[in-house]
Amino acid sequence: MALREALLLVGLLICIFAYFQNIRCISVVIVIFYIDITVTTLSTEKIRINREIRAPELRVIGAQGENLGVIALNVALEAAKAAGLDLIEISPNAVPPVAKITDYGKFEYERGKKERAARAKAKVSETKEVQIKVGTGENDMRLKAKKAAQWLAEGHRVRAELFLKGRYKGMDEAFLKVRLEKFIMLIPYAYRLADPIARAPKGFAAILERDPKATDPTKQTKRPEETSDTESTTP
Protein backbone atom coordinates (compact mmCIF):
# COMPACT_ATOMS: atom_id res chain seq x y z
CA MET A 1 0.00 0.00 0.00
CA ALA A 2 1.32 3.46 -0.95
CA LEU A 3 2.30 5.82 1.83
CA ARG A 4 -0.50 8.30 1.11
CA GLU A 5 -3.18 5.59 1.30
CA ALA A 6 -1.70 4.31 4.56
CA LEU A 7 -1.74 7.82 6.06
CA LEU A 8 -5.37 8.34 5.10
CA LEU A 9 -6.40 4.96 6.50
CA VAL A 10 -4.65 5.57 9.84
CA GLY A 11 -6.19 9.05 10.05
CA LEU A 12 -9.65 7.69 9.31
CA LEU A 13 -9.39 4.98 11.98
CA ILE A 14 -8.23 7.50 14.61
CA CYS A 15 -11.05 9.87 13.67
CA ILE A 16 -13.67 7.11 13.98
CA PHE A 17 -12.31 6.20 17.41
CA ALA A 18 -12.24 9.83 18.53
CA TYR A 19 -15.80 10.38 17.26
CA PHE A 20 -17.28 7.48 19.22
CA GLN A 21 -15.34 8.57 22.30
CA ASN A 22 -17.20 11.89 22.02
CA ILE A 23 -14.08 13.96 21.38
CA ARG A 24 -15.19 15.36 18.07
CA CYS A 25 -13.04 18.48 18.21
CA ILE A 26 -9.96 16.28 18.36
CA SER A 27 -11.20 14.25 15.37
CA VAL A 28 -11.53 17.44 13.31
CA VAL A 29 -7.99 18.48 14.23
CA ILE A 30 -6.70 15.02 13.27
CA VAL A 31 -8.47 15.16 9.89
CA ILE A 32 -6.85 18.52 9.11
CA PHE A 33 -3.46 17.21 10.29
CA TYR A 34 -3.62 14.11 8.12
CA ILE A 35 -4.82 15.99 5.07
CA ASP A 36 -1.86 18.32 5.48
CA ILE A 37 0.56 15.38 5.77
CA THR A 38 -0.95 13.68 2.72
CA VAL A 39 -0.73 16.81 0.56
CA THR A 40 2.87 17.35 1.66
CA THR A 41 3.71 13.73 0.91
CA LEU A 42 2.14 13.93 -2.54
CA SER A 43 4.10 17.06 -3.43
CA THR A 44 7.43 15.83 -2.06
CA GLU A 45 7.23 12.13 -3.03
CA LYS A 46 10.70 11.10 -4.17
CA ILE A 47 11.26 10.30 -7.81
CA ARG A 48 13.28 7.12 -8.38
CA ILE A 49 16.34 7.53 -10.56
CA ASN A 50 19.02 5.17 -11.89
CA ARG A 51 19.73 2.29 -9.44
CA GLU A 52 16.78 3.29 -7.24
CA ILE A 53 14.39 2.00 -9.92
CA ARG A 54 13.10 -1.48 -9.02
CA ALA A 55 11.04 -2.50 -12.06
CA PRO A 56 12.82 -5.14 -14.20
CA GLU A 57 11.44 -3.64 -17.43
CA LEU A 58 10.58 -0.09 -18.41
CA ARG A 59 9.01 1.78 -21.29
CA VAL A 60 11.78 4.26 -22.00
CA ILE A 61 11.71 7.71 -23.60
CA GLY A 62 15.06 8.78 -25.02
CA ALA A 63 16.93 12.04 -24.43
CA GLN A 64 15.47 13.55 -27.63
CA GLY A 65 11.92 12.42 -26.83
CA GLU A 66 12.10 9.31 -28.99
CA ASN A 67 10.32 6.12 -27.89
CA LEU A 68 12.86 3.39 -27.15
CA GLY A 69 10.13 0.87 -26.39
CA VAL A 70 10.01 -1.63 -23.51
CA ILE A 71 13.53 -2.62 -22.50
CA ALA A 72 15.22 -4.22 -19.53
CA LEU A 73 16.32 -2.01 -16.65
CA ASN A 74 20.02 -2.74 -17.11
CA VAL A 75 19.81 -1.86 -20.83
CA ALA A 76 18.05 1.43 -20.01
CA LEU A 77 20.71 2.25 -17.41
CA GLU A 78 23.47 1.63 -19.95
CA ALA A 79 21.72 3.89 -22.46
CA ALA A 80 21.46 6.69 -19.89
CA LYS A 81 25.11 6.24 -18.88
CA ALA A 82 26.24 6.37 -22.52
CA ALA A 83 24.37 9.65 -22.97
CA GLY A 84 25.86 11.10 -19.76
CA LEU A 85 22.37 11.52 -18.33
CA ASP A 86 20.06 9.95 -15.74
CA LEU A 87 17.30 7.38 -16.02
CA ILE A 88 14.24 8.84 -14.27
CA GLU A 89 11.05 6.90 -13.50
CA ILE A 90 8.33 9.39 -14.43
CA SER A 91 5.25 7.11 -14.32
CA PRO A 92 5.83 4.40 -11.70
CA ASN A 93 2.20 3.20 -11.71
CA ALA A 94 2.07 2.48 -15.44
CA VAL A 95 2.42 -1.11 -16.70
CA PRO A 96 5.29 -1.28 -17.38
CA PRO A 97 6.56 1.85 -15.60
CA VAL A 98 7.65 4.72 -17.84
CA ALA A 99 11.14 6.17 -17.53
CA LYS A 100 12.93 8.98 -19.32
CA ILE A 101 16.59 9.56 -20.09
CA THR A 102 17.32 13.15 -19.14
CA ASP A 103 19.31 15.37 -16.78
CA TYR A 104 17.95 15.02 -13.24
CA GLY A 105 18.68 18.62 -12.28
CA LYS A 106 16.81 19.95 -15.32
CA PHE A 107 13.96 17.50 -14.66
CA GLU A 108 13.55 18.70 -11.05
CA TYR A 109 13.67 22.34 -12.14
CA GLU A 110 10.90 21.80 -14.71
CA ARG A 111 8.83 19.77 -12.26
CA GLY A 112 9.11 22.49 -9.61
CA LYS A 113 8.10 25.14 -12.12
CA LYS A 114 4.98 23.16 -13.10
CA GLU A 115 4.03 22.63 -9.44
CA ARG A 116 4.37 26.35 -8.70
CA ALA A 117 2.23 27.18 -11.73
CA ALA A 118 -0.41 24.66 -10.62
CA ARG A 119 -0.47 26.12 -7.10
CA ALA A 120 -0.86 29.61 -8.52
CA LYS A 121 -3.83 28.51 -10.63
CA ALA A 122 -5.39 26.77 -7.65
CA LYS A 123 -5.67 30.02 -5.66
CA VAL A 124 -9.26 30.79 -4.77
CA SER A 125 -10.71 33.70 -6.71
CA GLU A 126 -12.91 36.07 -4.74
CA THR A 127 -15.06 39.05 -5.57
CA LYS A 128 -13.53 42.04 -3.82
CA GLU A 129 -15.46 45.25 -3.30
CA VAL A 130 -14.38 48.85 -3.67
CA GLN A 131 -16.81 51.63 -2.85
CA ILE A 132 -16.87 55.30 -3.67
CA LYS A 133 -19.36 58.08 -3.01
CA VAL A 134 -20.43 61.07 -5.04
CA GLY A 135 -18.21 63.30 -2.90
CA THR A 136 -15.12 61.06 -2.91
CA GLY A 137 -12.05 63.16 -3.79
CA GLU A 138 -9.75 62.55 -6.75
CA ASN A 139 -6.84 61.39 -4.60
CA ASP A 140 -8.99 58.92 -2.67
CA MET A 141 -10.42 57.56 -5.91
CA ARG A 142 -6.93 56.98 -7.29
CA LEU A 143 -5.92 55.11 -4.14
CA LYS A 144 -9.03 52.92 -4.37
CA ALA A 145 -8.40 52.37 -8.08
CA LYS A 146 -4.84 51.23 -7.32
CA LYS A 147 -6.18 48.75 -4.76
CA ALA A 148 -8.68 47.44 -7.31
CA ALA A 149 -5.83 46.97 -9.81
CA GLN A 150 -3.92 44.95 -7.21
CA TRP A 151 -6.92 42.64 -6.73
CA LEU A 152 -7.30 42.19 -10.48
CA ALA A 153 -3.60 41.32 -10.75
CA GLU A 154 -4.12 38.63 -8.09
CA GLY A 155 -6.89 37.08 -10.20
CA HIS A 156 -9.87 38.36 -8.20
CA ARG A 157 -12.99 39.98 -9.56
CA VAL A 158 -13.77 43.50 -8.37
CA ARG A 159 -17.18 44.92 -7.62
CA ALA A 160 -17.00 48.69 -8.01
CA GLU A 161 -19.91 50.45 -6.29
CA LEU A 162 -21.10 54.02 -6.15
CA PHE A 163 -22.78 54.26 -2.74
CA LEU A 164 -25.77 56.60 -2.57
CA LYS A 165 -27.23 57.97 0.62
CA GLY A 166 -30.02 60.40 1.37
CA ARG A 167 -30.56 63.10 -1.25
CA TYR A 168 -27.97 61.57 -3.58
CA LYS A 169 -30.44 58.80 -4.43
CA GLY A 170 -32.56 61.36 -6.29
CA MET A 171 -29.74 62.68 -8.49
CA ASP A 172 -29.74 62.29 -12.25
CA GLU A 173 -29.10 58.62 -13.14
CA ALA A 174 -26.90 59.42 -16.15
CA PHE A 175 -24.67 61.62 -13.99
CA LEU A 176 -24.29 58.90 -11.37
CA LYS A 177 -23.36 56.28 -13.98
CA VAL A 178 -20.74 58.57 -15.47
CA ARG A 179 -19.36 59.19 -11.98
CA LEU A 180 -18.82 55.48 -11.43
CA GLU A 181 -17.52 55.03 -14.96
CA LYS A 182 -14.89 57.71 -14.42
CA PHE A 183 -13.68 55.89 -11.31
CA ILE A 184 -13.48 52.58 -13.17
CA MET A 185 -11.41 54.21 -15.90
CA LEU A 186 -8.84 55.22 -13.28
CA ILE A 187 -8.00 51.56 -12.55
CA PRO A 188 -4.44 51.03 -13.88
CA TYR A 189 -4.92 47.42 -14.97
CA ALA A 190 -6.42 45.71 -18.02
CA TYR A 191 -9.97 44.68 -17.21
CA ARG A 192 -13.20 43.73 -18.86
CA LEU A 193 -16.76 44.18 -17.65
CA ALA A 194 -18.28 40.98 -16.34
CA ASP A 195 -21.42 42.93 -15.39
CA PRO A 196 -21.97 46.47 -16.74
CA ILE A 197 -22.92 49.45 -14.60
CA ALA A 198 -26.43 48.97 -13.29
CA ARG A 199 -28.69 49.80 -10.39
CA ALA A 200 -27.75 48.07 -7.13
CA PRO A 201 -29.44 48.01 -3.70
CA LYS A 202 -27.10 50.74 -2.41
CA GLY A 203 -26.60 52.73 -5.60
CA PHE A 204 -24.85 51.69 -8.82
CA ALA A 205 -22.33 48.88 -9.31
CA ALA A 206 -20.32 47.02 -11.94
CA ILE A 207 -18.28 43.80 -11.81
CA LEU A 208 -14.78 43.81 -13.32
CA GLU A 209 -12.41 40.96 -14.07
CA ARG A 210 -8.92 40.85 -15.49
CA ASP A 211 -8.62 40.80 -19.26
CA PRO A 212 -6.69 37.63 -20.21
CA LYS A 213 -6.19 38.89 -23.79
CA ALA A 214 -4.31 42.02 -22.74
CA THR A 215 -0.68 42.06 -23.93
CA ASP A 216 0.23 44.60 -21.25
CA PRO A 217 -2.03 44.12 -18.19
CA THR A 218 -0.89 47.40 -16.63
CA LYS A 219 -2.70 49.22 -19.43
CA GLN A 220 -6.44 49.17 -19.88
CA THR A 221 -7.75 47.46 -22.99
CA LYS A 222 -11.42 47.51 -22.12
CA ARG A 223 -13.44 50.39 -20.79
CA PRO A 224 -17.04 50.66 -19.71
CA GLU A 225 -19.50 51.59 -22.40
CA GLU A 226 -20.28 55.23 -22.60
CA THR A 227 -23.46 55.84 -20.67
CA SER A 228 -23.74 59.46 -21.71
CA ASP A 229 -22.05 61.72 -24.25
CA THR A 230 -21.91 64.54 -21.75
CA GLU A 231 -21.91 64.51 -18.00
CA SER A 232 -25.07 65.85 -16.43
CA THR A 233 -24.85 68.36 -13.65
CA THR A 234 -26.67 68.27 -10.38
CA PRO A 235 -29.34 70.87 -9.59
N, C-alpha and C positions, 0 to 999 in steps of 0.2 A: 504494500500500500504506500502511495506517495506521501511525502511529509505533510503536504497541505491537507490531504484527506484525513490523515491521522490527527492533526491539530483540530480540525473541525469536529471530528468524532469525539475526542476527549472533551472539548469545550461543551458540546451538546450534552454529554453524559453528566458533566458537573452542573450544568444549568438545570437539567431535569431534577437532579438530587436537591439542588438549592431551592428549586421551586416548591417541591413537596415538603421541604423542611420549613416552608414559610419564610424564606429569606430572599424575597424576590428582588430586592434592591441589589443584593450581591450577585444574583444571576444576571441582571442587566449589565453590571460592571464587567462580569466575566465574558459575556457575549461581545461587548465592545473590545475587550482586551484580546480575545481570540481572533476577532475579525482583523484587528490591527496587525497581529502576528502573521496571520495568513497572507494579508496584502503585502507585508514586508517580505515574507518568504517568497511569494510569487515574483516580486520585482528584483529580488537579489539571488534567485536560484542559480547555482553555479552551472556554467556551460562546460561540458566535458570536451577536452581537447587532447589530441595525440594519444598517449598511452593511457589516459583516463577513460577512453571510450571502451565499453565492454562488449558491444555487439560484435559477433564474428563476421557479419557481412553488413555492408552499407551501400546505400545508393549515393553515389558521390558526384558532386558538382565541381568541375575543374576551376582553376584560377581565373580563366577567361569566361566563365559562365557556361562552359560546355558540359554536356551530360556524359559522364564516364560510365554510367550504368551501375549495376550491382556488382561490387567486387569485394574480395576478402579484406578484412581489416589490415592485415600486414601489407597487402599490395597498395592500399590507399595511403598507409603511412609512408611507404617508400616513395610514392608519387609526390606527397607533400614535402618530404625531405629533399627530393631531387629539385623541386621548385624553390627550395629555401623558404617555405611557408609552413603554416600549421594546418592540421586536419581538425576541423571544428564540427561537432555534432549539433546541427541546427534544428533538427526535428526528431527528438529522441523517441517520440510515441508513434512515429510512422512505422510501417512494416514493409521492408526493413527500414531502420532509421536512416535519416538523410544527413549527410555530412558535406561540408564544403572546404575546399582547399583555398585558404586565404591567410592574410596576416592577422593574427589575433588582436593586436593593438588597434588596427584599423576597424576590425569587426566590433570590438567593444565600444569604440568611439561612435560608430554608426548606430549601434544598438542604443547607447545612451541618448543620442540625439533624437531617435524615434520615440523613446520613452518620455523624454521631456516634452516633445511635441504632443504626444497623446495626453499627458497630464494637463498641458495648457488647454487643449480642446475640451477636456473633461470638466473644466471650471464651470460652476453653476452661473448661468446668466440671470440677472435680476432686472427688474424695472425700477430704476432710480427716479427720484422726483426732485425737480428744481422749480421753485415758485418765485414769481415776481408779482409786484403790484403796480398799479397805474403810476404811483408816485416813486417807484424805485429809481434811484439815481443811475447815471451812466456808469460810474465806477463800480457800483455794486452789481450792475447787470453784467459787466465784463468779468468780474470775479466769478459770478454764478455760471456764466457761459464757459469759462475756463474749467470749472469743476465738471460741467456737463461733458466737455470734450474729454476729460480724463476718464469719465465713466464709459464713454463710447469707445475709447482706446482699449479699455479693459474688456470690451465685449458685451457690456450691459446696454439695455435699452434705456432711454431717458424720456420721462414724461415731463414736458414743459408746461407749466400752468400759470395763467394770469388770474390771480386771486382777486375777486371782487367783493367789496363789503359796503353795506349801506348805500349811499347815493350813487356810488360807482356802478351799481347794477343797472341803473337806468340810463347809462351813457350810450352813445351811438355804437351799435354793434360793429360796424365797419371799422370805426376808430379803434375799438378794443382788439379786433383781430389783427390789425396792422401793428398795434403795440406789441402783441405777442410775437408776431412775425419778425419784427425788427430785433427782438431779443434773440430769437432762434438764429437769425442771420449773423449774430455776433459769435456764435460757437465756432471756434477755430479747429474744426475737425470735419472730415467728409462724412456726411450723413444722408439718409434718405427718410422720407416720411412714411412711417408704418401706418399711422392714423393722422389725417390732416387736422388742421385747426377746427375745432367744433365746440359747441356749448358743452359745459361740464357742470356738475352740481355746484361747484364753487366759483365758476367763471367760465374761462375758455382754456382748452388744453389741446396738446398735440403729442403724439408719440414718435420719437426719433430712434433710429437704429443706425449702426455704422454702415457705410456704403462699401461692400466688398469689392466693387469694381473700380474704386478710386485708385489711381496710380500713385498719388501723393495724398495720404489720409489727413495730413495736416492742412490741406486746402479743401474747401467745400466744393463738391461737385453737384450737389442737389440743394435746391432751396425751396422753401414753401411756395405754393402757387400764390400769385398776387391776388389778394382779396379785394383790393381797391386801387384804382389808378392814382388817386390822391388821398392823403390822410385827412379824415374829417377832424374838425375841431370841436371841442366841448363848448356847451353854452356858457 
